[in-house]
Amino acid sequence: MFLFRRKKSCFICRLFKLLFKVCLLATGALFAVYFLNLDQKLLAWAYARVNEIFDRKEVDIKF
């Protein structure tokens, strides 16, 4: 039973562990976005939807 007793860590140690985990998670997510080029894929999809909307509008200036 003595081996399974959990020692309470200080507040600063818990805070650093939490910050480390958050930084690690953010780095992993940003790497996945960069590696898979997800930002450009999202912008290309949004650009296509915006063009669909504006291509249907009538043009009031004719050259």
Secondary structure, 3 states (H helix, E strand, C coil): CHHHCCCCCCHHHHHHHHHHHHHHHHHHHHHHHHHHCHHHHHHHHHHHHHHHHHHCCCCCCCC
